[in-house]
């Protein structure tokens, strides 16, 4: 993120309304559309959720029902059905028929596919021996591997339905049965452009196993126009009993015709493939013909060509599933990358923060000669009536000699009047037309008497030692800027507590790491110090980006200056207290950071200090501030996916492991900052909710950048919640007096 201390100054001119005559604009309300870039993040999340739901759907993780029921009575099943052949034609409800396969005809049937590994090998064996068979495919597998279904049809095999999710239909309602059939048909229509009239129920065996629970299902299936194909020879290849056993069990008696049950999916089918290599030529030598079921029965083909809307619905379904599968694969790869990045980042943060603390906390550590020269403190302010008095009073207690320059950026709430009415020594007010924060700071630089300038926000308060601690690094002439330790003062709300964790763990722990690496990306606007002559080398504070503090910090690095972190220079700032204000602030930070990275992109190919920063600092900032937060929510997305679809236990353990690592880092950061650990109670909730908000904000920033959108300064509403140093960190003082609203 960009600086966590910077506050917005509203642009002088308001956006011009559209859709109304100029003379009428003051008297009518102009409706404005919500820009599409605000809606796209939400649409993206919905699309991501839809793709994951689709994946769960076609992997039998939604609506799957794998119960197997115990046997039931058989008194309602017609005797001629129980003693007849394995094919049941119940399309005529009044005269259901049981059909048998003629002698020397073998119908090889394969259930549960298509499987990307074993189905092609089965098809290869059938093609090698010029044999045909029937593949009873499930909708889930056909949706995921449509090319194999297409190959089956192209090579002359017959397709049958085996339901979509492979449930025992005896447990299901007629609506669910219809759904299983229609979804199964949709999948094969999209895959091969056909529909079929053959059906085999899951968990079925011989027709003489029909009972009072399964017979009504067979009757209903017949009423829907399907022929139900059971089997009368079970190879039991699913048990993997060995090639010899499979061949023996698949071989019919004498010259009897038979429907042989095999499987091309559901596990290791190497024994099935090996058995086919011997079974096919052996039975052909005995005079058997391996044929499709309808051919064996002398009936019309079970396949019907699909055209028109039904075909396009099937194609759309198959394409959607393929897109979902590929997207999920990318997300899984992204999740793996995130896991590595999380551990790498936390490992770097812990190690380098430890080394930084060990370095600066040594008794003999010194930045250089003690710095005692007076400094100028610049306080840009726009409509800070609620906070400005506390800010200025806190500076008056400074232990270091300072002059205070309050630059009023065209405030309309009397901010400048409040400061002038205080009549404090060494405090000057500079008024200007509303021009934005960078212009205010540059105006302050022009009025500053001293070379070292401290910059802060109009809603921030300093401790008495803050300025002194902040300027000590300037004892080293190589130091061009110093970042202070910004703290959240209004942490009594949940959203304030979350930002407090973020400031301590994310920003300040990061700054220790970047300090040691020599690539500090941002001097916070709430508490930072600069050499004025260093800023003047590139024109002062730039208005090129919305993150002028990040922009100027990167410029200092490229100019060869050191930028360091002073952990004892604490400043208490008022963080946003509503989701809307937080969104507005972080959106600006994220977008501004992207602008700054893009502006300084040439540093990657340059030499000298600029190249060192470009090849170390820019990649780290881009990775950890722009790319990593965009992908981090994948952890939470897959947490939800795992909780819904499983494996639940492993998912929870993995997520808790990530949370534990974050908790360790947070606890260490709080220990370094000497903060109370009680605020970490809300860490799990912060990771679930707050991170999602930051993700959507960053995604919106990406969309704004990629679409060429522009973002204006926005003023956050202040309440004056952070008090003067006597009560730092200040909690809100309740009063019956109504505060003016900016």
Secondary structure as the mmCIF struct_conf table of DSSP 4:
data_model
#
loop_
_struct_conf.conf_type_id
_struct_conf.id
_struct_conf.beg_label_comp_id
_struct_conf.beg_label_asym_id
_struct_conf.beg_label_seq_id
_struct_conf.end_label_comp_id
_struct_conf.end_label_asym_id
_struct_conf.end_label_seq_id
BEND BEND1 UNK A 4 UNK A 5
BEND BEND2 UNK A 12 UNK A 13
HELX_LH_PP_P HELX_LH_PP_P1 UNK A 14 UNK A 17
BEND BEND3 UNK A 19 UNK A 20
HELX_RH_3T_P HELX_RH_3T_P1 UNK A 22 UNK A 24
TURN_TY1_P TURN_TY1_P1 UNK A 25 UNK A 27
BEND BEND4 UNK A 28 UNK A 28
HELX_LH_PP_P HELX_LH_PP_P2 UNK A 29 UNK A 31
HELX_LH_PP_P HELX_LH_PP_P3 UNK A 33 UNK A 35
HELX_RH_AL_P HELX_RH_AL_P1 UNK A 36 UNK A 58
TURN_TY1_P TURN_TY1_P2 UNK A 59 UNK A 60
BEND BEND5 UNK A 62 UNK A 63
HELX_LH_PP_P HELX_LH_PP_P4 UNK A 69 UNK A 71
TURN_TY1_P TURN_TY1_P3 UNK A 75 UNK A 76
BEND BEND6 UNK A 77 UNK A 77
HELX_RH_AL_P HELX_RH_AL_P2 UNK A 79 UNK A 82
TURN_TY1_P TURN_TY1_P4 UNK A 83 UNK A 83
BEND BEND7 UNK A 84 UNK A 84
BEND BEND8 UNK A 86 UNK A 86
STRN STRN1 UNK A 87 UNK A 89
BEND BEND9 UNK A 91 UNK A 92
TURN_TY1_P TURN_TY1_P5 UNK A 93 UNK A 94
BEND BEND10 UNK A 95 UNK A 95
STRN STRN2 UNK A 97 UNK A 99
HELX_LH_PP_P HELX_LH_PP_P5 UNK A 101 UNK A 102
TURN_TY1_P TURN_TY1_P6 UNK A 103 UNK A 104
STRN STRN3 UNK A 105 UNK A 111
BEND BEND11 UNK A 112 UNK A 112
TURN_TY1_P TURN_TY1_P7 UNK A 116 UNK A 117
HELX_RH_AL_P HELX_RH_AL_P3 UNK A 118 UNK A 128
TURN_TY1_P TURN_TY1_P8 UNK A 129 UNK A 130
STRN STRN4 UNK A 133 UNK A 137
HELX_RH_AL_P HELX_RH_AL_P4 UNK A 139 UNK A 144
HELX_RH_AL_P HELX_RH_AL_P5 UNK A 146 UNK A 154
TURN_TY1_P TURN_TY1_P9 UNK A 155 UNK A 156
STRN STRN5 UNK A 158 UNK A 161
BEND BEND12 UNK A 164 UNK A 165
HELX_RH_3T_P HELX_RH_3T_P2 UNK A 169 UNK A 171
BEND BEND13 UNK A 172 UNK A 172
HELX_RH_AL_P HELX_RH_AL_P6 UNK A 174 UNK A 192
BEND BEND14 UNK A 193 UNK A 193
STRN STRN6 UNK A 194 UNK A 196
STRN STRN7 UNK A 198 UNK A 199
TURN_TY1_P TURN_TY1_P10 UNK A 202 UNK A 203
HELX_RH_3T_P HELX_RH_3T_P3 UNK A 207 UNK A 209
TURN_TY1_P TURN_TY1_P11 UNK A 212 UNK A 213
HELX_RH_AL_P HELX_RH_AL_P7 UNK A 214 UNK A 223
TURN_TY1_P TURN_TY1_P12 UNK A 224 UNK A 225
STRN STRN8 UNK A 227 UNK A 229
BEND BEND15 UNK A 232 UNK A 232
STRN STRN9 UNK A 233 UNK A 234
HELX_RH_3T_P HELX_RH_3T_P4 UNK A 237 UNK A 239
HELX_RH_AL_P HELX_RH_AL_P8 UNK A 243 UNK A 250
HELX_LH_PP_P HELX_LH_PP_P6 UNK A 251 UNK A 252
BEND BEND16 UNK A 253 UNK A 253
TURN_TY1_P TURN_TY1_P13 UNK A 254 UNK A 255
STRN STRN10 UNK A 258 UNK A 263
BEND BEND17 UNK A 264 UNK A 267
HELX_RH_AL_P HELX_RH_AL_P9 UNK A 270 UNK A 285
TURN_TY1_P TURN_TY1_P14 UNK A 286 UNK A 287
STRN STRN11 UNK A 289 UNK A 290
HELX_RH_AL_P HELX_RH_AL_P10 UNK A 293 UNK A 297
TURN_TY1_P TURN_TY1_P15 UNK A 298 UNK A 298
BEND BEND18 UNK A 302 UNK A 302
STRN STRN12 UNK A 303 UNK A 305
HELX_RH_AL_P HELX_RH_AL_P11 UNK A 308 UNK A 360
TURN_TY1_P TURN_TY1_P16 UNK A 361 UNK A 361
BEND BEND19 UNK A 362 UNK A 362
TURN_TY1_P TURN_TY1_P17 UNK A 363 UNK A 364
BEND BEND20 UNK A 367 UNK A 369
HELX_LH_PP_P HELX_LH_PP_P7 UNK A 370 UNK A 371
BEND BEND21 UNK A 373 UNK A 373
STRN STRN13 UNK A 375 UNK A 381
BEND BEND22 UNK A 382 UNK A 383
TURN_TY1_P TURN_TY1_P18 UNK A 385 UNK A 387
HELX_RH_AL_P HELX_RH_AL_P12 UNK A 388 UNK A 396
TURN_TY1_P TURN_TY1_P19 UNK A 397 UNK A 397
BEND BEND23 UNK A 399 UNK A 400
STRN STRN14 UNK A 402 UNK A 409
BEND BEND24 UNK A 410 UNK A 410
BEND BEND25 UNK A 412 UNK A 414
HELX_RH_AL_P HELX_RH_AL_P13 UNK A 415 UNK A 422
TURN_TY1_P TURN_TY1_P20 UNK A 425 UNK A 426
STRN STRN15 UNK A 427 UNK A 432
BEND BEND26 UNK A 434 UNK A 434
HELX_RH_AL_P HELX_RH_AL_P14 UNK A 437 UNK A 447
BEND BEND27 UNK A 449 UNK A 451
STRN STRN16 UNK A 452 UNK A 457
TURN_TY1_P TURN_TY1_P21 UNK A 458 UNK A 459
STRN STRN17 UNK A 460 UNK A 462
TURN_TY1_P TURN_TY1_P22 UNK A 464 UNK A 465
HELX_RH_AL_P HELX_RH_AL_P15 UNK A 466 UNK A 471
HELX_RH_3T_P HELX_RH_3T_P5 UNK A 472 UNK A 475
BEND BEND28 UNK A 476 UNK A 476
TURN_TY1_P TURN_TY1_P23 UNK A 477 UNK A 478
STRN STRN18 UNK A 479 UNK A 488
BEND BEND29 UNK A 489 UNK A 489
BEND BEND30 UNK A 492 UNK A 493
HELX_RH_AL_P HELX_RH_AL_P16 UNK A 494 UNK A 501
HELX_RH_PI_P HELX_RH_PI_P1 UNK A 502 UNK A 508
HELX_RH_AL_P HELX_RH_AL_P17 UNK A 509 UNK A 517
TURN_TY1_P TURN_TY1_P24 UNK A 518 UNK A 518
TURN_TY1_P TURN_TY1_P25 UNK A 525 UNK A 526
STRN STRN19 UNK A 527 UNK A 531
HELX_RH_AL_P HELX_RH_AL_P18 UNK A 532 UNK A 536
TURN_TY1_P TURN_TY1_P26 UNK A 537 UNK A 539
BEND BEND31 UNK A 540 UNK A 541
BEND BEND32 UNK A 543 UNK A 546
HELX_RH_AL_P HELX_RH_AL_P19 UNK A 548 UNK A 558
TURN_TY1_P TURN_TY1_P27 UNK A 559 UNK A 560
STRN STRN20 UNK A 562 UNK A 573
BEND BEND33 UNK A 578 UNK A 578
HELX_RH_AL_P HELX_RH_AL_P20 UNK A 579 UNK A 599
TURN_TY1_P TURN_TY1_P28 UNK A 600 UNK A 600
HELX_RH_3T_P HELX_RH_3T_P6 UNK A 601 UNK A 605
HELX_RH_AL_P HELX_RH_AL_P21 UNK A 608 UNK A 621
HELX_RH_PI_P HELX_RH_PI_P2 UNK A 622 UNK A 627
HELX_RH_AL_P HELX_RH_AL_P22 UNK A 628 UNK A 632
TURN_TY1_P TURN_TY1_P29 UNK A 633 UNK A 633
HELX_RH_AL_P HELX_RH_AL_P23 UNK A 634 UNK A 645
BEND BEND34 UNK A 646 UNK A 646
HELX_RH_AL_P HELX_RH_AL_P24 UNK A 648 UNK A 672
TURN_TY1_P TURN_TY1_P30 UNK A 673 UNK A 674
HELX_RH_3T_P HELX_RH_3T_P7 UNK A 677 UNK A 682
HELX_RH_AL_P HELX_RH_AL_P25 UNK A 683 UNK A 685
HELX_RH_PI_P HELX_RH_PI_P3 UNK A 686 UNK A 690
HELX_RH_AL_P HELX_RH_AL_P26 UNK A 691 UNK A 706
TURN_TY1_P TURN_TY1_P31 UNK A 707 UNK A 708
HELX_LH_PP_P HELX_LH_PP_P8 UNK A 715 UNK A 717
BEND BEND35 UNK A 722 UNK A 722
HELX_RH_3T_P HELX_RH_3T_P8 UNK A 725 UNK A 727
BEND BEND36 UNK A 728 UNK A 729
HELX_LH_PP_P HELX_LH_PP_P9 UNK A 730 UNK A 730
HELX_LH_PP_P HELX_LH_PP_P10 UNK A 732 UNK A 734
BEND BEND37 UNK A 736 UNK A 737
HELX_LH_PP_P HELX_LH_PP_P11 UNK A 738 UNK A 741
#
